[in-house]
Amino acid sequence: MATTTIGLEGLFCAACVGRAERVLGKLPGVTGVSVSLAREEARIESEAPVDLQTAGEALGRAGYGLRQLSTQLSSEGMSCASCVARVEKLALAEPGVISVSAIFSDGLITLRHADEAGLIARLQTRLAAAGYPAVLAESEDPAARQAARERDLARRARLAALLTLPVFVTEMGGHMIPAFHHWLHAVIDIQALWWMQAGLTAAVLLGPGRMFLTRGVPALLRLAPDMNSLVALGTLSAFVYSLVVLIAPGLLPEAAQVVYFEAAAVIVTLILLGRWLEARARGQTGGAIRELMALQPDVALIEGPEGPVERPSAALSAGEILLVRPGERLAADGVILSGRSHIDESMLTGEPLPVAREAGAEVTGGTINGSGALRVEITRAGASSRLAQIVAMVGEAQAGKLPIQGLVDRVTGVFVPVVMAIAALSVLAWLMLTGEVAEALVAGVSVLIVACPCAMGLATPVSIMVGTGRAARLGVLFRKGEALQRLASVQALAFDKTGTLTEGRPELVELVPLAGEDPDRLLALAAAAEALSEHHIAKAVRRAAEARGLLAEPAAEMETLPGRGLRAMVGGQMVRLGHEAFLSDEGVSGGTELLAQRPDARAAGQSLLLMALGSRAVALLIVADPVRAGSAAAVAALHGQGLRVRMISGDAQATAEAVGRSLGISEVMGGALPQDKLAAIQASPATAFVGDGINDAPVLAAADVGIAMGGGTDVAIEAADVVLVGSDPRAVVTALEISRATMRNIKENLFWAFAYNTALIPVAAGVLWPLWGIRLSPVLAAAAMALSSVFVISNALRLRRAGRAAVEIRG
């Protein structure tokens, strides 16, 4: 299966989203489509990579299009005109590239291409394979594009307001101030006044409001009306009716000879104003990704053969030596070769205090170096860096759809046609009941204008964007958008112990040998047996052996039994390490006697490991793993929110219970094999599981929500729905608080969107007129419509403050 993410143009409302999804869903090989109105993106799952040209043509027929970007690459491989021709041919062969211009004198390749995630990376690979390695020189900034859109809408709104003001004043001023009405009509003939209003209104419709006509009318002709169609139909109805009154009044009864030029002009002006405010607010919803991307500096200082050299960060590669001066941001991930400093990792982990780092420590691109100078060997750069992966995860979550969105999709699929039908019925009802053409027109136009499906389409995605963005700032990554909804409804959390509630860096505190055995020899054999294992206890054994300078012949064979122990052949001897039950099943004797020498170790929370040579137990290894500083606070906070908290550990029951008691967890399951953990989670609905190890991967995948510690294994992270960038259990509280706040926000938005239309469409149609004489004028309808989307986005932006309580317990 392939996943393609492309930017779209021409999306304005929830109806557009549904139509674009249907169009893309009909492409050959496509198995799933999710379109986000807030991000203006489509995420397409297909059996093979999507043909962007075919997708663009299909979208074009429906009135939409692929968003295009401009990108510049720099290549040092071009040396002549024939190179230029070859580079241009290679670039145009990449699906999605629309045009290319290469100049060999300065090595620049200028591209115009579809906004598809991964396109430029694929093109760079293609060029490098042909001998023209290229690095990113300049790319169109999404923030700049958003700012340009805001400026365009602001200009349109200002021009429309300037043209509308005389129309509104001359028509409505007299109603508000009778003296002004008499003066105006004494100075200017009514016909001349109407002609002036007609000219200015036409200028509004054909100038700043032309976008509604050019997009709405074709959509009507395709029998696929959208929000622009409603605005175009409503304003044109008012304008054409007024022109008939002005040019051929005899066609209408005298009572119906009323013009509505001001309604048409004011409607366009108010909707443009709303679009501008919406664009400004929407621009803030994507701030998290922009902030994360801005963490990578533009240039970096690299150690070269002739001294330090400045290089673009996008051109860095693994193996190079990065020189980081005090106060600078790291441009890539790496390992410190020399130097010591404190690193501010707050933007990635949410931790407020800088962390001490020295030679041998891993550091992450985007973090800020403190007062020390560092030499760092780059391990990951560019798209493979941790920062780039975080940005990708956030983008993936923001592009997803929550199950709650299904209701919106079903409603918006028929919304616009139903609104048009209600408007037509309103006109007919007014004509039949009153015989007044003008009143019927007002009712129909009001219904068309007030029924804006934009708020429905934005209700869920903008909340997801802001919520996942806020979570990312606090070190919580939702890998899947739907995890937000599932996490908000969990009733219990189950924690793994080692590496999750404890530091995950246990230390060998004692090796108790069988009488007559050499402890150093046994430790060397144990380290050799554990040489290939990534288990926390294995690492502790190896560190203890290295600290004593002990070496042994590497294990010839090694077999791990998750949750039980391992077997290995070392120097011709069978070495077994594991729990008492494992050694007993293997036919090993003497384990009970060794365990009896340290009867209180498990009660103190220490882990016990037996070692056997052949069929005889020869040593007891005692390992202690300190509890993480934030574990107790996290458990207390979760209990305070009414959640059931459990601990499921592979360690012995007594050891697990000792740790549980120290943290305030009463439900503790020890001695659990991976299948036992899986069974325990499957038997407990609405449970999230928090873990970090390879053996936790099946449980993380099977739980309602799997939460992986960021310092855990890649397998665990891949299996999880939520990733904690750091390794602080208190981030679980942050994730829970943000998920609940986001779901509350989505429900508020959906309530507003549906209640707004449910309440105002009947009022616009005139159902309250016979009872209380209440009607909704087209102008007020336009104002209400314009503000509905602004309300939804503004409400979503409140999520930028979510997670404060969790942040407080993290200090």
ZAMARGU-4260 file (C-alpha; in steps of 0.2 Angstrom, whole numbers, plus 5000, padded with zeros to 4 digits):
<rodrens>
0) 5000/5000/5000 | 5006/5018/4996 | 5001/5034/5005 | 5001/5050/4995 | 4998/5067/5003
5) 4994/5082/4991 | 4989/5100/4994 | 4972/5105/4986 | 4965/5121/4980 | 4947/5127/4979
10) 4941/5119/4995 | 4929/5131/5004 | 4916/5121/5014 | 4912/5103/5020 | 4902/5100/5004
15) 4919/5103/4994 | 4928/5090/5006 | 4915/5077/5002 | 4915/5080/4984 | 4934/5080/4983
20) 4935/5063/4993 | 4922/5055/4981 | 4932/5061/4965 | 4949/5055/4972 | 4941/5039/4978
25) 4936/5034/4960 | 4954/5035/4954 | 4962/5018/4950 | 4969/5008/4964 | 4963/5020/4978
30) 4957/5011/4993 | 4955/5026/5005 | 4954/5045/5005 | 4954/5058/5019 | 4952/5077/5014
35) 4956/5090/5028 | 4947/5107/5025 | 4958/5115/5038 | 4974/5109/5031 | 4968/5109/5013
40) 4976/5092/5010 | 4971/5075/5004 | 4978/5059/5011 | 4976/5045/4998 | 4979/5027/5002
45) 4981/5016/4986 | 4988/5000/4980 | 5002/5009/4970 | 5008/5028/4970 | 4994/5039/4964
50) 4996/5046/4946 | 4996/5065/4950 | 4992/5070/4933 | 4976/5059/4933 | 4972/5065/4950
55) 4974/5084/4945 | 4963/5081/4929 | 4949/5073/4939 | 4950/5086/4952 | 4950/5100/4939
60) 4934/5093/4931 | 4926/5094/4948 | 4931/5112/4950 | 4946/5109/4962 | 4965/5108/4958
65) 4982/5102/4965 | 4991/5116/4975 | 5007/5120/4966 | 5024/5126/4974 | 5040/5133/4968
70) 5056/5125/4974 | 5074/5128/4970 | 5088/5115/4971 | 5107/5118/4970 | 5118/5105/4961
75) 5136/5105/4959 | 5136/5091/4946 | 5130/5102/4931 | 5145/5107/4920 | 5138/5111/4903
80) 5122/5113/4892 | 5120/5095/4890 | 5120/5092/4909 | 5106/5105/4910 | 5095/5096/4897
85) 5098/5080/4906 | 5093/5087/4923 | 5077/5095/4916 | 5072/5079/4907 | 5075/5069/4923
90) 5065/5082/4933 | 5050/5082/4921 | 5050/5063/4922 | 5046/5064/4941 | 5027/5063/4943
95) 5020/5080/4949 | 5034/5091/4942 | 5025/5104/4930 | 5040/5114/4924 | 5059/5115/4927
100) 5072/5127/4923 | 5091/5123/4926 | 5106/5135/4925 | 5123/5126/4925 | 5132/5143/4928
105) 5126/5144/4946 | 5120/5126/4948 | 5102/5131/4952 | 5087/5120/4947 | 5070/5130/4948
110) 5054/5119/4949 | 5036/5121/4949 | 5027/5106/4955 | 5012/5099/4964 | 5012/5101/4983
115) 5015/5082/4987 | 5024/5076/5002 | 5040/5067/4997 | 5041/5073/4979 | 5057/5083/4981
120) 5065/5069/4991 | 5061/5057/4977 | 5068/5069/4964 | 5084/5072/4974 | 5086/5053/4974
125) 5083/5052/4955 | 5096/5066/4952 | 5109/5059/4963 | 5108/5042/4954 | 5111/5051/4938
130) 5126/5060/4945 | 5118/5076/4949 | 5116/5077/4968 | 5106/5092/4973 | 5102/5100/4990
135) 5087/5111/4994 | 5091/5129/4991 | 5075/5138/4993 | 5057/5132/4995 | 5040/5141/4995
140) 5036/5145/5013 | 5018/5139/5018 | 5018/5153/5030 | 5022/5165/5016 | 5008/5158/5006
145) 4996/5159/5020 | 5001/5177/5023 | 4998/5181/5004 | 4981/5174/5005 | 4977/5184/5020
150) 4983/5200/5012 | 4972/5196/4996 | 4957/5193/5006 | 4960/5209/5017 | 4962/5219/5000
155) 4946/5212/4993 | 4936/5215/5009 | 4943/5233/5010 | 4938/5237/4992 | 4921/5229/4994
160) 4918/5239/5010 | 4923/5255/5001 | 4911/5252/4986 | 4897/5246/4997 | 4897/5260/5009
165) 4889/5273/4998 | 4876/5260/4993 | 4872/5255/5011 | 4872/5274/5017 | 4860/5280/5003
170) 4848/5265/5005 | 4848/5262/5024 | 4853/5279/5030 | 4835/5285/5026 | 4827/5271/5036
175) 4838/5275/5051 | 4837/5295/5050 | 4821/5301/5042 | 4829/5319/5040 | 4843/5312/5029
180) 4830/5302/5019 | 4821/5318/5014 | 4836/5328/5011 | 4844/5314/5000 | 4828/5312/4989
185) 4827/5331/4987 | 4844/5332/4980 | 4845/5316/4970 | 4831/5308/4960 | 4827/5290/4965
190) 4831/5283/4948 | 4848/5291/4948 | 4851/5285/4966 | 4846/5267/4961 | 4857/5268/4945
195) 4872/5273/4956 | 4868/5259/4968 | 4867/5247/4953 | 4884/5252/4947 | 4893/5251/4963
200) 4885/5234/4967 | 4890/5227/4950 | 4908/5233/4954 | 4907/5224/4971 | 4901/5208/4963
205) 4912/5208/4948 | 4927/5215/4957 | 4931/5208/4975 | 4916/5197/4975 | 4920/5189/4958
210) 4928/5174/4966 | 4910/5168/4972 | 4904/5170/4954 | 4918/5161/4945 | 4918/5147/4957
215) 4900/5146/4962 | 4891/5147/4945 | 4902/5133/4937 | 4898/5122/4952 | 4880/5125/4949
220) 4881/5121/4931 | 4890/5105/4935 | 4875/5101/4947 | 4888/5100/4961 | 4884/5116/4971
225) 4895/5122/4986 | 4895/5136/4998 | 4901/5148/4984 | 4886/5143/4974 | 4874/5148/4988
230) 4882/5165/4989 | 4882/5167/4970 | 4864/5162/4969 | 4858/5173/4983 | 4868/5189/4978
235) 4863/5187/4960 | 4845/5184/4964 | 4845/5201/4974 | 4854/5210/4961 | 4845/5204/4945
240) 4828/5207/4954 | 4833/5224/4958 | 4839/5227/4940 | 4822/5222/4934 | 4814/5234/4946
245) 4825/5248/4939 | 4824/5243/4920 | 4807/5236/4918 | 4796/5240/4933 | 4780/5236/4924
250) 4784/5217/4925 | 4781/5218/4944 | 4767/5224/4955 | 4769/5241/4962 | 4771/5234/4979
255) 4785/5223/4974 | 4795/5237/4966 | 4809/5238/4979 | 4827/5236/4976 | 4840/5226/4986
260) 4856/5232/4979 | 4863/5235/4996 | 4859/5217/5002 | 4869/5210/4988 | 4884/5222/4991
265) 4883/5220/5010 | 4882/5201/5009 | 4898/5200/4998 | 4907/5212/5009 | 4902/5203/5025
270) 4907/5186/5018 | 4924/5193/5012 | 4927/5200/5029 | 4922/5183/5037 | 4934/5174/5025
275) 4948/5186/5030 | 4945/5184/5048 | 4944/5165/5046 | 4960/5165/5036 | 4969/5175/5050
280) 4963/5163/5063 | 4966/5147/5052 | 4984/5153/5050 | 4987/5152/5068 | 4980/5134/5069
285) 4996/5127/5060 | 5008/5137/5071 | 5014/5121/5079 | 5022/5113/5063 | 5029/5130/5058
290) 5037/5132/5075 | 5044/5114/5075 | 5051/5117/5057 | 5059/5133/5062 | 5069/5124/5076
295) 5081/5118/5063 | 5094/5132/5059 | 5097/5137/5041 | 5116/5134/5042 | 5128/5124/5052
300) 5146/5123/5056 | 5155/5108/5050 | 5172/5102/5054 | 5182/5101/5037 | 5199/5096/5032
305) 5205/5114/5031 | 5195/5120/5046 | 5177/5124/5050 | 5165/5126/5035 | 5147/5133/5035
310) 5135/5122/5026 | 5116/5123/5023 | 5107/5112/5036 | 5098/5103/5022 | 5114/5097/5015
315) 5121/5088/5031 | 5124/5070/5031 | 5127/5056/5043 | 5146/5054/5048 | 5150/5073/5047
320) 5157/5082/5062 | 5145/5096/5068 | 5153/5110/5078 | 5140/5118/5090 | 5145/5134/5098
325) 5137/5141/5115 | 5119/5146/5112 | 5117/5138/5095 | 5103/5126/5090 | 5109/5109/5084
330) 5106/5106/5066 | 5105/5087/5066 | 5104/5072/5078 | 5121/5065/5084 | 5132/5059/5097
335) 5144/5071/5107 | 5162/5067/5103 | 5169/5080/5115 | 5163/5094/5126 | 5151/5096/5140
340) 5135/5107/5141 | 5117/5109/5146 | 5105/5106/5132 | 5088/5115/5132 | 5076/5101/5125
345) 5060/5110/5130 | 5053/5112/5113 | 5054/5094/5109 | 5050/5086/5126 | 5041/5099/5136
350) 5054/5098/5150 | 5058/5116/5156 | 5075/5113/5163 | 5091/5110/5152 | 5099/5093/5153
355) 5117/5090/5156 | 5125/5081/5141 | 5143/5076/5139 | 5154/5065/5127 | 5145/5049/5122
360) 5127/5056/5125 | 5115/5057/5111 | 5108/5075/5106 | 5094/5080/5095 | 5093/5092/5081
365) 5082/5108/5085 | 5088/5108/5104 | 5098/5123/5110 | 5116/5121/5117 | 5120/5130/5133
370) 5137/5138/5138 | 5148/5124/5132 | 5156/5120/5115 | 5152/5103/5107 | 5159/5092/5094
375) 5145/5081/5088 | 5146/5066/5075 | 5130/5067/5065 | 5119/5051/5065 | 5103/5057/5057
380) 5100/5073/5047 | 5087/5080/5035 | 5071/5069/5033 | 5078/5055/5044 | 5081/5067/5059
385) 5071/5065/5075 | 5064/5083/5072 | 5058/5079/5054 | 5050/5063/5060 | 5041/5073/5074
390) 5035/5085/5061 | 5029/5071/5050 | 5020/5063/5064 | 5011/5079/5069 | 5006/5081/5051
395) 5000/5064/5049 | 4989/5066/5065 | 4982/5083/5059 | 4977/5075/5042 | 4967/5061/5049
400) 4949/5060/5053 | 4941/5056/5069 | 4926/5043/5070 | 4915/5058/5076 | 4918/5066/5059
405) 4907/5053/5051 | 4891/5062/5056 | 4897/5078/5048 | 4901/5069/5032 | 4884/5061/5030
410) 4875/5078/5033 | 4886/5088/5022 | 4884/5076/5008 | 4867/5082/5005 | 4867/5099/5014
415) 4869/5111/5000 | 4855/5103/4988 | 4844/5102/5003 | 4847/5121/5007 | 4843/5126/4989
420) 4827/5116/4990 | 4822/5124/5007 | 4825/5141/4999 | 4814/5137/4984 | 4801/5131/4995
425) 4802/5146/5005 | 4799/5157/4990 | 4784/5147/4984 | 4777/5147/5002 | 4778/5166/5003
430) 4771/5169/4986 | 4756/5157/4989 | 4753/5164/5006 | 4756/5183/5003 | 4757/5185/4985
435) 4772/5197/4988 | 4786/5194/4976 | 4799/5205/4986 | 4795/5196/5002 | 4797/5179/4994
440) 4814/5185/4987 | 4820/5190/5004 | 4816/5174/5012 | 4824/5164/4998 | 4840/5174/4998
445) 4841/5174/5017 | 4840/5155/5017 | 4854/5153/5004 | 4865/5165/5013 | 4863/5160/5031
450) 4866/5141/5027 | 4885/5140/5027 | 4892/5123/5028 | 4910/5130/5032 | 4908/5129/5050
455) 4903/5110/5049 | 4918/5106/5039 | 4930/5116/5050 | 4923/5110/5067 | 4933/5094/5068
460) 4949/5097/5058 | 4954/5114/5066 | 4952/5107/5084 | 4963/5092/5079 | 4976/5104/5071
465) 4977/5115/5087 | 4976/5100/5099 | 4989/5089/5091 | 5000/5105/5089 | 4999/5109/5107
470) 5002/5092/5112 | 5018/5092/5101 | 5024/5107/5110 | 5023/5098/5126 | 5032/5083/5120
475) 5017/5072/5116 | 5015/5065/5098 | 4998/5058/5092 | 5004/5047/5078 | 4985/5044/5073
480) 4972/5057/5074 | 4959/5045/5080 | 4969/5041/5095 | 4964/5058/5102 | 4946/5052/5102
485) 4950/5035/5109 | 4961/5042/5123 | 4948/5054/5129 | 4937/5040/5133 | 4948/5028/5142
490) 4944/5023/5159 | 4960/5014/5164 | 4979/5015/5161 | 4991/5000/5163 | 5009/5004/5164
495) 5024/4993/5161 | 5037/4994/5174 | 5055/4994/5168 | 5059/5009/5157 | 5042/5016/5160
500) 5039/5019/5178 | 5057/5016/5182 | 5072/5024/5174 | 5075/5008/5163 | 5093/5009/5167
505) 5095/4996/5180 | 5112/4993/5188 | 5119/4977/5194 | 5121/4980/5213 | 5127/4963/5218
510) 5132/4946/5211 | 5130/4932/5223 | 5141/4917/5217 | 5139/4899/5222 | 5152/4894/5235
515) 5169/4891/5226 | 5164/4900/5210 | 5174/4915/5204 | 5162/4930/5203 | 5173/4939/5190
520) 5173/4924/5179 | 5154/4922/5181 | 5151/4941/5177 | 5161/4940/5161 | 5152/4924/5155
525) 5135/4933/5159 | 5140/4948/5149 | 5145/4938/5134 | 5129/4929/5135 | 5119/4945/5135
530) 5130/4953/5122 | 5117/4954/5109 | 5102/4957/5120 | 5094/4974/5121 | 5085/4971/5137
535) 5087/4983/5151 | 5095/4970/5163 | 5106/4964/5149 | 5113/4981/5147 | 5116/4982/5166
540) 5126/4966/5166 | 5137/4972/5152 | 5140/4989/5160 | 5145/4980/5176 | 5157/4969/5167
545) 5165/4984/5157 | 5167/4994/5173 | 5178/4979/5180 | 5187/4977/5163 | 5181/4959/5161
550) 5181/4951/5144 | 5175/4934/5138 | 5173/4925/5122 | 5157/4931/5113 | 5142/4920/5113
555) 5142/4908/5098 | 5123/4906/5099 | 5110/4915/5109 | 5091/4912/5110 | 5080/4924/5119
560) 5063/4919/5127 | 5054/4935/5130 | 5048/4937/5148 | 5058/4922/5154 | 5077/4922/5150
565) 5090/4917/5138 | 5101/4903/5132 | 5118/4905/5125 | 5134/4895/5121 | 5149/4904/5128
570) 5166/4896/5126 | 5158/4879/5124 | 5147/4880/5139 | 5128/4882/5140 | 5124/4898/5150
575) 5106/4902/5155 | 5100/4918/5163 | 5082/4921/5169 | 5069/4919/5181 | 5068/4904/5193
580) 5053/4896/5184 | 5063/4897/5168 | 5078/4888/5175 | 5067/4875/5184 | 5059/4871/5167
585) 5076/4870/5159 | 5081/4856/5172 | 5093/4868/5182 | 5095/4864/5201 | 5101/4875/5215
590) 5092/4891/5211 | 5081/4890/5227 | 5096/4890/5238 | 5104/4905/5230 | 5088/4915/5231
595) 5087/4911/5249 | 5103/4920/5253 | 5094/4937/5249 | 5076/4935/5255 | 5072/4953/5256
600) 5078/4959/5239 | 5062/4957/5230 | 5052/4966/5244 | 5064/4981/5242 | 5059/4982/5223
605) 5075/4973/5217 | 5075/4961/5202 | 5083/4944/5204 | 5091/4935/5190 | 5098/4917/5191
610) 5113/4911/5181 | 5116/4893/5177 | 5131/4884/5169 | 5125/4868/5161 | 5112/4861/5173
615) 5118/4869/5189 | 5113/4887/5196 | 5130/4896/5199 | 5125/4914/5203 | 5112/4926/5209
620) 5112/4943/5200 | 5103/4957/5209 | 5098/4972/5199 | 5090/4988/5205 | 5081/5000/5194
625) 5076/5017/5202 | 5059/5024/5200 | 5057/5039/5188 | 5056/5056/5197 | 5039/5059/5189
630) 5031/5042/5191 | 5022/5045/5208 | 5016/5062/5203 | 5009/5055/5186 | 5000/5041/5196
635) 4993/5053/5208 | 4986/5064/5195 | 4978/5050/5185 | 4970/5043/5201 | 4964/5061/5204
640) 4955/5061/5187 | 4945/5045/5192 | 4956/5033/5182 | 4960/5015/5186 | 4979/5013/5186
645) 4987/4996/5185 | 5005/4990/5183 | 5009/4975/5172 | 5027/4969/5174 | 5038/4954/5168
650) 5047/4956/5185 | 5043/4944/5199 | 5027/4948/5208 | 5036/4953/5224 | 5047/4965/5215
655) 5033/4973/5205 | 5022/4975/5221 | 5037/4984/5230 | 5038/4997/5216 | 5019/4998/5215
660) 5018/5002/5234 | 5030/5016/5232 | 5020/5024/5218 | 5003/5021/5225 | 4997/5008/5213
665) 4987/4994/5221 | 4983/4984/5206 | 5000/4975/5201 | 5002/4960/5190 | 5020/4953/5191
670) 5028/4939/5182 | 5019/4943/5166 | 5025/4936/5149 | 5020/4946/5134 | 5005/4935/5130
675) 5000/4938/5148 | 5001/4957/5146 | 4991/4955/5130 | 4977/4944/5138 | 4976/4957/5153
680) 4974/4971/5141 | 4961/4963/5130 | 4951/4958/5145 | 4950/4976/5151 | 4940/4987/5139
685) 4944/5006/5137 | 4961/5004/5143 | 4977/5013/5137 | 4994/5004/5139 | 5010/5013/5142
690) 5026/5004/5138 | 5043/5005/5130 | 5051/4988/5126 | 5051/4976/5111 | 5040/4964/5121
695) 5028/4978/5124 | 5024/4980/5105 | 5010/4968/5104 | 5001/4975/5119 | 5004/4993/5113
700) 4996/4988/5096 | 4981/4979/5104 | 4977/4991/5118 | 4963/5004/5114 | 4977/5017/5115
705) 4995/5012/5115 | 5007/5025/5122 | 5026/5023/5120 | 5040/5031/5129 | 5051/5041/5117
710) 5066/5033/5124 | 5060/5016/5121 | 5063/5004/5106 | 5059/5009/5088 | 5047/4993/5088
715) 5037/5000/5102 | 5036/5017/5095 | 5030/5010/5078 | 5016/5000/5087 | 5010/5014/5098
720) 4996/5027/5094 | 5004/5040/5105 | 5023/5044/5108 | 5030/5053/5122 | 5045/5062/5116
725) 5054/5061/5132 | 5053/5048/5145 | 5043/5057/5159 | 5027/5047/5164 | 5019/5064/5168
730) 5018/5067/5149 | 5004/5053/5150 | 4994/5066/5160 | 4997/5079/5147 | 4991/5067/5133
735) 4975/5063/5142 | 4971/5081/5147 | 4974/5087/5129 | 4964/5073/5121 | 4949/5077/5133
740) 4950/5095/5130 | 4951/5092/5111 | 4936/5081/5111 | 4926/5094/5122 | 4931/5107/5109
745) 4926/5097/5094 | 4909/5094/5102 | 4907/5112/5106 | 4911/5116/5088 | 4899/5103/5081
750) 4885/5109/5092 | 4887/5126/5086 | 4888/5122/5068 | 4873/5111/5068 | 4863/5121/5081
755) 4867/5137/5071 | 4860/5130/5055 | 4846/5121/5063 | 4840/5137/5072 | 4843/5150/5058
760) 4838/5141/5042 | 4819/5140/5048 | 4820/5158/5055 | 4827/5164/5038 | 4813/5155/5029
765) 4801/5165/5039 | 4793/5152/5051 | 4793/5164/5065 | 4784/5178/5055 | 4766/5173/5058
770) 4769/5171/5076 | 4780/5185/5082 | 4784/5195/5066 | 4802/5190/5067 | 4812/5188/5051
775) 4830/5187/5046 | 4836/5199/5033 | 4849/5194/5020 | 4861/5206/5027 | 4860/5199/5045
780) 4861/5182/5037 | 4877/5186/5029 | 4884/5193/5045 | 4879/5177/5054 | 4886/5166/5041
785) 4903/5175/5041 | 4905/5174/5059 | 4900/5156/5061 | 4917/5149/5054 | 4926/5163/5064
790) 4918/5157/5080 | 4923/5138/5076 | 4941/5142/5073 | 4942/5155/5087 | 4935/5141/5099
795) 4948/5129/5093 | 4962/5141/5096 | 4958/5140/5114 | 4966/5123/5114 | 4983/5132/5113
800) 4982/5134/5132 | 4976/5116/5135 | 4987/5105/5146 | 4991/5118/5159 | 4987/5107/5174
805) 4998/5093/5167 | 5012/5106/5164 | 5011/5111/5182 | 5013/5094/5189 | 5029/5092/5178
810) 5036/5108/5186
</rodrens>
